[in-house]
Amino acid sequence: MTYISDILIFCTGLISGALLYRLFFINASEAKNLSKALDETQAEYANYQQNVDLYFRKSAKLFGQLTQSYSEVHQHLSEGAKSLSHQPAKENLLANNKENLPTPEKSSDPA
């Protein structure tokens, strides 16, 4: 009877050990996969942040160029109006131009 009980205890321990090993091995494998997925996601996010930063830097640069071009066109039109218009028309044009120029106080921008 002692041999049978020893064999049963041994088999029970063997089965329990195999189940516990499988349980912990799967969890370790799953943790490794999750860690790898986290690292990949963090790398993708860092790349995304860099792309967003580059996009907004380029947008700011292009808006600066647009503003400069607009200023140059306005200056060109103003100089043309001064040199090509008759004196009374020139004064009316400049007076109307100053009244119609947007200012921060007059701006109707909803933002």
C-alpha positions as CSV (number, residue, x, y, z in Angstrom):
1,M,0.0,0.0,0.0
2,T,2.8,2.4,0.6
3,Y,4.1,1.9,-2.9
4,I,0.7,2.7,-4.4
5,S,0.4,5.8,-2.2
6,D,3.9,6.9,-3.1
7,I,3.2,6.4,-6.8
8,L,-0.1,8.4,-6.5
9,I,1.6,11.2,-4.6
10,F,4.4,11.3,-7.2
11,C,1.9,11.3,-10.1
12,T,-0.1,14.0,-8.4
13,G,3.0,16.1,-7.8
14,L,4.1,15.5,-11.4
15,I,0.8,16.6,-12.9
16,S,0.6,19.6,-10.5
17,G,4.1,20.6,-11.4
18,A,3.4,20.3,-15.1
19,L,0.2,22.4,-14.8
20,L,2.0,25.1,-12.7
21,Y,4.9,25.2,-15.2
22,R,2.5,25.6,-18.1
23,L,0.6,28.3,-16.3
24,F,3.7,30.3,-15.4
25,F,5.4,29.7,-18.8
26,I,2.4,30.9,-20.7
27,N,2.2,34.0,-18.5
28,A,5.9,34.7,-19.0
29,S,5.5,34.3,-22.7
30,E,2.5,36.6,-22.7
31,A,4.3,39.2,-20.7
32,K,7.2,39.0,-23.2
33,N,4.8,39.5,-26.1
34,L,3.1,42.4,-24.3
35,S,6.4,44.1,-23.6
36,K,7.4,43.8,-27.2
37,A,4.1,45.2,-28.3
38,L,4.5,48.1,-25.9
39,D,8.0,48.9,-27.2
40,E,6.7,48.9,-30.8
41,T,3.8,51.1,-29.9
42,Q,6.1,53.6,-28.1
43,A,8.3,53.7,-31.1
44,E,5.4,54.3,-33.4
45,Y,4.1,57.1,-31.1
46,A,7.5,58.8,-31.0
47,N,7.6,58.7,-34.8
48,Y,4.1,60.1,-34.9
49,Q,5.0,62.9,-32.6
50,Q,8.1,63.7,-34.7
51,N,5.9,63.8,-37.9
52,V,3.4,66.1,-36.2
53,D,6.2,68.4,-35.0
54,L,7.6,68.6,-38.6
55,Y,4.2,69.2,-40.0
56,F,3.5,72.2,-37.8
57,R,7.0,73.6,-38.2
58,K,6.5,73.5,-42.0
59,S,3.0,75.0,-41.7
60,A,4.3,77.9,-39.6
61,K,7.1,78.5,-42.2
62,L,4.7,78.5,-45.1
63,F,2.3,80.8,-43.3
64,G,5.2,83.1,-42.6
65,Q,6.1,83.1,-46.3
66,L,2.4,83.7,-47.2
67,T,2.3,86.6,-44.8
68,Q,5.5,88.1,-46.3
69,S,4.1,87.6,-49.8
70,Y,0.9,89.3,-48.9
71,S,2.8,92.2,-47.4
72,E,4.9,92.5,-50.5
73,V,1.8,92.5,-52.8
74,H,0.1,95.1,-50.6
75,Q,3.2,97.3,-50.7
76,H,3.4,96.9,-54.5
77,L,-0.3,97.9,-54.9
78,S,0.1,100.8,-52.6
79,E,3.2,102.1,-54.4
80,G,1.4,101.7,-57.7
81,A,-1.6,103.5,-56.4
82,K,0.6,106.4,-55.2
83,S,2.5,106.7,-58.5
84,L,-0.2,106.0,-61.0
85,S,-3.3,107.7,-59.5
86,H,-4.3,111.3,-59.7
87,Q,-3.9,113.3,-56.5
88,P,-7.6,113.4,-55.4
89,A,-8.2,109.8,-56.4
90,K,-5.0,108.8,-54.6
91,E,-6.1,110.5,-51.4
92,N,-9.5,108.8,-51.5
93,L,-7.9,105.4,-52.3
94,L,-5.5,105.7,-49.4
95,A,-8.2,106.9,-47.0
96,N,-10.5,104.0,-48.0
97,N,-7.6,101.6,-47.8
98,K,-6.7,102.6,-44.3
99,E,-10.4,102.3,-43.2
100,N,-10.8,98.8,-44.8
101,L,-7.5,97.3,-43.4
102,P,-8.3,94.7,-40.8
103,T,-7.0,95.5,-37.3
104,P,-7.1,93.3,-34.3
105,E,-9.9,95.4,-32.9
106,K,-11.9,95.3,-36.2
107,S,-11.2,91.7,-36.9
108,S,-14.4,89.6,-37.1
109,D,-12.5,86.3,-36.7
110,P,-14.6,84.1,-34.4
111,A,-11.4,82.4,-33.0
